């Protein structure tokens, strides 16, 4: 029963950490994304950003996966990501201090109050994320109380088999340190929670059966094992994202290597700082503090030592992970989003926004091909251009479906209201962008009909089409600007101005076309084709307005 209590408490601890972290991410919302994107002007601000964000969301895994997502979306460079990851390692030490507090102070009464207040807030729509946070932290401390009581019930200090097992390891032997380091790494990789491994380590040390040197070796292993989360998340991402995840692992491995070289002197100094003497028996109440102190000193010292070598670490990652030439040859692949990186749904929206902007840029290039088709007289070249536009239209269909599928998967997660609105707007954006690609293809089909000698456009008609297409191109450029820029500074004024110009020109050319056909200046068939092109450009302009309105929260 005690063993079941301990396993249940560990499950509760992991769930509490997850619940608390997700609630903090939802409360931070877009501010968190803006902080990560903006506060990385140099390696020191990047490190500070990583520290603050990890302290805020109480999960280094969330911060590192978030950072890998940003790199995958092209929002952060690899060097910026490395500095953030370094800071995340410092920020995660706060979790260890919270857990040591839970072991040293009986917070049972506080936990029940937190449950009560949290339940009330959860049913208040405005404060439900704060309620989730209180529930998460209450679960965390409650699990620590259960673990502490279970440890006392086991009475491991008086269990001869357990004591003799740990006593069989020579704490002065580096082999023993390496064995426990490997154990800590493997367990952390399996349970995917450094907090759970830290809780086990604190439990074993506080009962007095696990010597502090072996406990610290477990903590070092946990530092390596926790990098597995980001590396697993980056498996299906682009090369740059995989490099960011690799940098996290290399950073921690390098730190463990130099600590192993100075292991005993370094640990003894940490023990002195915590007021603990490893040579004396007893003082088990100080051991959670020693473990937290080591975790903090190790990560701060490692960051200070390696922050000056970020360029070298970056080059090493580039050397170890090279671009896959096969990936470049694939007929279809998204640039900025990967389903493996939906571990942080609030951040996944940023990837989709980046992919949508990239989609818009490709649509604009597709329209440029249509303009080239208008001026091309060579039959073979015109045929190749038409085939290329047809290929781009197929690509646009696949892109719309892929982004929509990604957004649907993100929607299955627990999201803030603001993020849900963004997803609805993006669903509309990609639908309208695909409609723009359809219009481009319709224009290409109309222009391709010029193979018939009776359908040759006169220089005057070509000039009118050029004028309409230039306005349409201006509208697409403004749409790209809106999709890529900071929305707070954007307005629809220029979009509406261009749209009014397109409508005015369309009506003028339509009226002129009726007069010219009646005067037999050209055939009715040619006039129909000509006005179809003009109308399609106007329709395309309407789709552009819809995209801009969706992004800037108008009529949605």
C-alpha positions in Angstrom: 0.0 0.0 0.0 2.9 2.4 0.8 4.4 1.6 -2.6 1.1 2.4 -4.3 0.8 5.6 -2.3 4.3 6.6 -3.6 3.5 5.8 -7.2 0.2 7.6 -7.0 1.9 10.6 -5.4 4.4 10.7 -8.2 1.6 10.6 -10.8 -0.2 13.4 -8.9 3.1 15.4 -8.8 3.6 15.1 -12.6 -0.1 16.0 -13.2 0.1 19.0 -10.8 3.3 20.3 -12.6 1.6 19.9 -16.0 -1.6 21.6 -14.8 0.3 24.5 -13.2 2.6 25.0 -16.2 -0.3 25.0 -18.7 -2.3 27.4 -16.6 0.6 29.8 -16.4 1.2 29.6 -20.1 -2.5 30.5 -20.7 -2.4 33.4 -18.3 0.8 34.7 -19.9 -0.8 34.2 -23.4 0.5 36.4 -26.2 2.8 38.4 -23.7 4.8 35.2 -23.3 5.3 34.9 -27.1 6.2 38.6 -27.4 8.7 38.3 -24.6 10.4 35.4 -26.2 10.4 37.0 -29.6 11.5 40.5 -28.5 13.9 40.1 -25.5 16.7 38.3 -27.3 18.7 41.2 -28.6 22.0 39.6 -27.3 23.0 36.5 -25.5 22.6 38.0 -22.0 19.1 39.3 -22.6 18.3 35.9 -24.2 19.6 34.1 -21.1 17.6 36.4 -18.8 14.5 35.9 -21.0 14.8 32.1 -20.7 15.2 32.4 -16.9 12.2 34.6 -16.4 9.9 32.6 -18.8 10.8 29.3 -17.1 10.2 30.8 -13.7 6.9 32.1 -15.0 5.7 28.8 -16.5 7.5 26.5 -14.0 8.7 24.1 -16.7 12.0 24.1 -18.5 10.7 21.5 -20.9 7.9 23.9 -21.9 10.4 26.7 -22.5 12.8 24.6 -24.5 10.0 23.1 -26.7 8.6 26.6 -27.1 12.0 27.8 -28.2 12.5 24.9 -30.6 9.0 25.8 -32.0 10.1 29.4 -32.5 13.3 28.3 -34.3 11.2 25.9 -36.4 8.9 28.9 -37.3 11.9 31.1 -38.2 11.1 33.5 -35.3 14.4 32.9 -33.5 18.0 32.3 -34.7 19.9 29.3 -33.4 22.2 31.6 -31.3 19.2 33.3 -29.7 17.6 29.9 -29.0 20.8 28.7 -27.3 20.9 31.7 -25.0 17.2 31.2 -24.0 17.9 27.5 -23.3 20.8 28.5 -21.0 18.5 30.7 -19.1 15.8 28.0 -19.0 18.2 25.8 -17.1 18.7 28.5 -14.5 14.9 29.1 -14.2 14.1 25.5 -13.7 16.1 25.5 -10.4 13.1 27.4 -8.8 11.1 24.2 -9.1 13.7 22.3 -7.0 13.5 25.0 -4.3 9.6 24.8 -4.3 9.9 21.0 -3.8 12.5 21.3 -1.1 10.1 23.7 0.7 7.3 21.1 0.3 9.5 18.5 2.0 10.6 20.8 4.9 7.3 22.5 5.7 4.0 20.8 6.2 1.7 22.6 3.9 -1.3 20.3 4.3 -3.7 23.0 5.6 -2.6 25.5 2.9 -3.2 22.8 0.2 -6.8 22.3 1.2 -7.4 26.1 1.2 -5.9 26.2 -2.3 -8.2 23.4 -3.5 -11.2 25.3 -2.2 -10.3 28.7 -3.6 -9.2 27.1 -6.9 -12.5 25.3 -7.3 -14.4 28.6 -6.8 -12.2 30.4 -9.4 -12.5 27.6 -12.0 -16.3 28.2 -12.1 -15.6 31.9 -12.5 -15.0 32.2 -16.3 -12.7 35.2 -15.9 -10.4 33.6 -13.3 -10.5 30.0 -14.4 -6.8 29.8 -15.4 -5.9 31.2 -12.0 -8.1 28.4 -10.5 -6.2 25.8 -12.6 -2.9 27.2 -11.4 -4.0 26.9 -7.7 -5.2 23.3 -8.3 -1.9 22.5 -10.0 0.3 23.9 -7.2 -2.0 22.3 -4.6 -1.6 18.9 -6.3 2.2 19.5 -6.3 2.4 20.2 -2.6 -0.1 17.5 -1.7 1.9 14.9 -3.6 5.0 16.0 -1.7 3.2 15.6 1.6 2.1 12.1 0.6 5.6 11.2 -0.5 7.1 12.5 2.7 4.6 10.5 4.8 5.2 7.4 2.7 8.9 7.8 3.1 8.5 7.9 6.9 6.1 4.9 6.8 8.7 2.9 4.8 11.3 3.7 7.5 14.0 3.0 5.0 16.7 4.1 7.4 16.0 1.0 9.5 15.6 -1.3 6.5 18.9 -3.3 6.4 18.4 -4.5 2.8 17.9 -1.0 1.5 20.7 0.5 3.6 23.2 -2.3 2.6 22.3 -1.9 -1.1 23.1 1.8 -1.1 26.1 1.2 1.2 27.5 -1.2 -1.4 28.3 1.8 -3.6 31.5 3.5 -2.8 30.8 7.2 -2.7 34.4 8.0 -3.2 34.5 6.1 -6.5 33.7 7.9 -9.7 32.3 4.7 -11.1 29.5 4.8 -8.5 28.9 8.5 -9.5 28.7 7.5 -13.2 26.3 4.6 -12.4 23.8 6.9 -10.6 24.2 9.6 -13.2 23.2 7.0 -15.8 20.2 5.9 -13.6 19.0 9.5 -13.3 19.3 10.1 -17.0 17.4 6.9 -18.0 14.6 7.4 -15.4 14.1 11.0 -16.5 13.9 10.0 -20.2 11.3 7.4 -19.3 9.0 9.4 -17.1 9.6 12.7 -19.0 9.6 14.7 -15.8 12.7 16.0 -14.1 10.4 17.1 -11.2 9.4 13.5 -10.5 13.1 12.4 -10.4 14.0 15.3 -8.2 11.2 14.3 -5.8 12.4 10.7 -5.7 16.0 11.9 -5.0 14.9 14.2 -2.2 12.8 11.4 -0.7 15.7 8.9 -0.7 18.2 11.5 0.6 15.9 12.9 3.3 15.4 9.3 4.7 19.1 9.0 5.1 19.6 5.9 3.0 21.0 7.7 -0.1 24.4 9.5 0.4 24.4 13.0 -0.8 27.1 12.4 -3.4 24.9 9.7 -5.1 21.9 11.9 -4.8 23.7 14.7 -6.6 24.7 12.2 -9.3 21.0 11.5 -9.9 20.3 15.3 -10.2 23.1 15.5 -12.8 21.5 12.7 -14.7 18.2 14.4 -14.5 19.8 17.4 -16.2 20.7 15.3 -19.2 17.5 13.3 -19.3 15.3 16.4 -19.3 16.7 17.3 -22.8 15.0 14.3 -24.3 11.6 16.2 -24.3 12.8 18.9 -26.7 14.7 16.4 -28.9 11.7 14.2 -29.2 9.5 17.2 -30.1 12.0 18.3 -32.8 12.2 14.9 -34.5 9.8 15.9 -37.3 10.9 19.5 -37.4 13.3 21.3 -39.7 17.1 21.0 -39.4 17.3 24.4 -37.5 14.8 23.2 -34.8 16.7 19.9 -34.4 19.9 21.9 -33.9 18.3 24.0 -31.2 17.2 20.8 -29.4 20.7 19.3 -29.8 22.2 22.5 -28.4 20.2 22.0 -25.2 21.5 18.4 -24.8 25.1 19.4 -25.6 25.0 22.3 -23.1 23.9 20.0 -20.3 26.4 17.2 -21.3 29.3 19.7 -21.3 28.2 20.9 -17.9 28.1 17.4 -16.5 31.6 16.6 -17.9 33.3 19.5 -16.2 31.4 18.9 -12.9 32.6 15.3 -13.0 36.2 16.5 -13.3 35.7 18.7 -10.2 33.0 16.6 -8.6 34.1 16.2 -5.0 35.6 19.8 -4.4 32.5 21.3 -6.2 30.0 19.3 -4.1 31.8 20.0 -0.9 31.7 23.8 -1.6 27.9 23.5 -2.3 27.5 21.6 1.0 29.3 24.4 2.8 27.0 27.0 1.3 23.9 24.9 2.5 25.4 24.4 6.0 25.8 20.7 5.6 28.8 18.5 6.4 28.9 15.2 4.4 31.3 13.7 6.9 28.8 13.9 9.8 25.8 11.7 10.1 22.3 13.1 10.6 21.3 16.6 9.3 18.9 14.8 6.9 16.6 17.8 7.0 19.3 19.8 5.3 19.6 17.4 2.3 16.7 18.8 0.2 18.3 22.2 0.5 21.7 20.8 -0.5 20.2 19.2 -3.6 18.4 22.4 -4.6 21.6 24.4 -3.9 23.6 22.1 -6.1 21.0 22.3 -8.9 21.2 26.1 -8.8 25.0 26.4 -8.5 25.5 23.8 -11.3 23.2 25.6 -13.8 24.4 29.1 -13.0 28.1 28.2 -13.2 27.6 26.2 -16.4 25.8 29.1 -18.0 28.4 31.6 -17.0 31.2 29.3 -18.3 29.5 28.6 -21.7 27.6 31.8 -22.5 30.8 33.2 -24.2 31.0 30.1 -26.4 27.6 30.3 -28.0 29.0 30.9 -31.6 31.2 27.8 -31.2 28.3 25.7 -29.9 26.2 27.0 -32.8 28.9 25.9 -35.3 29.1 22.5 -33.6 25.3 22.0 -34.0 25.6 23.0 -37.7 28.4 20.4 -38.2 26.5 17.6 -36.4 23.1 18.2 -38.1 23.4 19.1 -41.8 20.5 20.0 -44.2 18.9 16.9 -45.7 19.1 17.2 -49.5 16.2 14.7 -49.8 14.0 17.1 -47.7 14.6 19.9 -50.2 13.5 17.7 -53.1 10.2 16.8 -51.6 7.2 17.9 -53.7 5.3 19.2 -50.7 6.4 20.2 -47.2 5.5 23.0 -44.8 8.3 25.3 -43.9 7.4 26.4 -40.4 5.1 24.0 -38.7 5.5 20.4 -37.4 2.9 18.3 -35.7 5.6 17.1 -33.3 5.8 20.5 -31.8 2.2 20.9 -30.6 3.3 20.2 -27.1 2.8 23.9 -26.4 -0.5 24.8 -28.1 -0.4 28.4 -27.2 2.9 28.8 -29.1 1.8 26.5 -31.9 -0.5 29.3 -33.1 2.6 31.4 -33.9 4.0 28.7 -36.1 0.7 28.6 -38.0 0.7 32.4 -38.4 4.3 32.2 -39.8 3.2 29.4 -42.2 0.2 31.5 -43.3 2.4 34.5 -44.1 4.7 32.1 -46.1 1.6 30.8 -47.9 0.6 34.4 -48.8 4.1 35.1 -50.1 3.9 32.0 -52.4 0.5 33.1 -53.6 1.9 36.5 -54.5 4.7 34.8 -56.5 2.0 32.7 -58.3 0.3 35.9 -59.3 3.6 37.2 -60.7 3.7 34.1 -63.0 0.2 35.0 -64.2 1.5 38.5 -65.1 4.4 37.0 -66.9 2.0 34.8 -68.9 0.2 37.9 -70.1 3.4 39.3 -71.8 4.7 35.9 -73.1 4.1 35.4 -76.8 6.3 32.3 -77.2 3.9 29.3 -77.3 6.3 26.8 -75.6 7.2 29.2 -72.8 3.6 30.1 -72.3 2.8 26.4 -71.9 5.5 25.9 -69.3 4.3 29.0 -67.4 0.7 27.6 -67.4 2.0 24.2 -66.1 3.9 26.0 -63.4 0.8 27.9 -62.3 -1.2 24.7 -62.3 1.5 23.1 -60.0 1.3 26.1 -57.7 -2.5 25.8 -57.5 -2.1 22.1 -56.5 0.5 23.2 -53.9 -1.9 25.8 -52.5 -4.7 23.2 -52.1 -2.3 20.9 -50.1 -1.0 23.9 -48.0 -4.5 24.9 -47.1 -5.4 21.3 -46.0 -2.1 20.9 -44.1 -2.4 24.1 -42.1 -6.1 23.4 -41.4 -5.3 19.9 -40.2 -2.6 21.4 -37.9 -5.0 24.0 -36.5 -7.6 21.3 -35.9 -5.1 19.3 -33.8 -4.1 22.5 -31.9 -7.8 23.1 -31.3 -8.1 19.8 -29.5 -5.9 21.1 -26.7 -7.0 23.3 -23.8 -6.7 26.8 -25.2 -7.3 30.4 -24.0 -10.2 32.3 -25.5 -7.8 34.6 -27.3 -6.0 31.7 -28.9 -9.3 30.1 -30.0 -10.3 33.3 -31.8 -6.9 33.4 -33.5 -7.4 29.9 -34.8 -10.9 30.8 -36.2 -9.4 33.8 -37.9 -6.6 31.8 -39.4 -9.0 29.1 -40.7 -10.7 32.0 -42.6 -7.4 33.4 -43.8 -6.1 30.1 -45.3 -9.5 29.5 -47.0 -9.4 33.0 -48.6 -5.7 32.5 -49.6 -6.7 29.2 -51.4 -9.4 31.2 -53.2 -6.8 33.7 -54.4 -4.8 30.8 -55.8 -8.0 29.6 -57.6 -8.4 33.1 -59.1 -4.8 33.0 -60.3 -5.4 29.7 -62.0 -8.6 31.0 -63.6 -6.7 34.0 -64.9 -4.0 31.7 -66.3 -6.6 29.5 -68.1 -8.2 32.6 -69.6 -4.8 33.9 -70.8 -3.9 30.5 -72.2 -6.9 30.7 -74.5 -5.0 33.2 -76.6 -3.6 30.4 -78.8 -6.7 31.0 -81.0 -5.8 33.8 -83.5 -9.2 35.4 -83.0 -8.4 35.8 -79.2 -5.3 38.0 -79.6 -5.4 40.9 -77.2 -4.7 44.3 -78.7 -1.9 46.5 -77.1 -4.7 48.7 -75.7 -6.5 45.8 -74.0 -3.2 44.5 -72.7 -2.5 47.9 -71.2 -5.8 47.9 -69.4 -5.2 44.4 -68.0 -1.7 45.5 -66.9 -3.3 48.4 -65.1 -5.8 46.2 -63.3 -3.1 43.6 -62.5 -0.8 46.3 -61.0 -3.6 47.3 -58.6 -4.2 43.7 -57.7 -0.5 43.2 -57.1 -0.5 46.2 -54.8 -3.4 44.7 -52.9 -1.4 41.4 -52.5 1.7 43.3 -51.3 -0.4 45.1 -48.7 -1.9 41.8 -47.6 1.6 40.3 -47.1 2.6 43.3 -45.1 -0.4 42.9 -42.8 0.2 39.2 -42.3 3.9 39.7 -41.5 3.8 42.9 -39.4 2.8 43.7 -35.8 -1.0 43.9 -35.9 -1.3 46.6 -33.3 0.3 49.1 -35.8 -1.8 47.9 -38.8 -4.9 49.4 -40.3 -7.1 48.5 -43.3 -7.1 52.0 -44.7 -4.6 51.2 -47.6 -6.4 47.9 -48.3 -9.7 49.6 -48.7 -8.2 52.4 -50.9 -6.7 49.8 -53.3 -10.0 47.8 -53.3 -12.0 51.0 -54.2 -9.5 51.7 -57.0 -9.9 48.2 -58.4 -13.7 48.4 -58.3 -13.7 51.8 -60.0 -11.4 50.6 -62.7 -13.4 47.4 -63.2 -16.6 49.4 -63.7 -14.9 51.8 -66.1 -13.4 49.0 -68.3 -16.6 47.0 -68.2 -18.5 50.0 -69.6 -15.8 50.7 -72.3 -15.9 47.0 -73.3 -19.7 47.1 -74.0 -19.2 50.2 -76.2 -16.2 48.6 -78.1 -18.0 45.3 -78.7 -21.1 47.2 -80.0 -18.8 49.3 -82.3 -17.2 46.0 -83.6 -13.7 47.1 -82.5 -13.2 43.4 -81.5 -15.3 40.3 -81.3 -17.8 39.5 -78.6 -15.8 36.4 -77.7 -12.6 38.3 -77.2 -14.5 40.9 -75.2 -15.9 38.2 -73.0 -12.4 36.7 -72.3 -11.1 40.2 -71.7 -13.8 41.2 -69.2 -13.5 37.7 -67.5 -9.9 38.6 -66.7 -10.9 42.0 -65.3 -13.7 40.5 -63.2 -11.3 37.7 -61.9 -8.8 40.4 -60.8 -11.6 42.2 -59.0 -12.8 39.0 -57.3 -9.2 38.3 -56.3 -9.1 41.8 -54.7 -12.2 40.9 -52.6 -10.4 37.8 -51.3 -7.5 39.9 -50.3 -9.7 42.2 -48.3 -11.2 39.2 -46.5 -7.7 38.0 -45.5 -6.8 41.4 -44.2 -10.0 41.8 -42.3 -9.6 38.3 -40.7 -6.1 39.1 -39.6 -7.1 42.5 -38.2 -10.2 41.2 -36.4 -12.7 42.9 -38.7 -16.1 41.3 -39.5 -15.0 37.9 -38.0 
